[in-house]
């Protein structure tokens, strides 16, 4: 569909904490609705960084956007349901035990990727999800 060379495309199913590729062997790591399932996102990024070639790219699609409106709704809902005021983002957005979702803000993605020396761009889509493109520099 994207006119890629099939012999150069590899679909990997398995633990994303233990990729079965050699060091510096991959040009692009593409994850679709996956990164926010990582309970150890820095560990995942270290693994992606290990397999990426210099100037490689990580593309994340379908990530959740946690903006100020969603945070305010959760904050108000917490006051109404639990009769408790809590300003801690991670207390308001605890991991979903059924879906395995973890909630990361744009600032969290920025911190995680920039801490390993990646440049990061993102775009919020009309459906509310986000695409992140991180370049290894």
C-alpha angles and dihedrals in degrees: 000000000000094000093245123156104259093210088061097049120088125186110204123201117183141060111344088207091066110039113188095223129105124254114281092003105120129071098197134017110202121190124182116201090334115102095070088060090065112106087189103041095169090053089051091050092049089054093048090047091052094057096039121098119231108285089021123153136226117205120193118187130181096027118155120256113223104189133168094272092056091045092051092049090051091046093051091043089053091053092049098043102034100024087229134122112218124168096182110111093208092052090051094045106040118173115276106245093203102042096030091230120158118195119232127175123219087255089056092053090047092051095046096048098039091049087067093044100260126142110227133201126177141185128197112222128217090255090060097253125116135229116210123194116192122186122201108231 
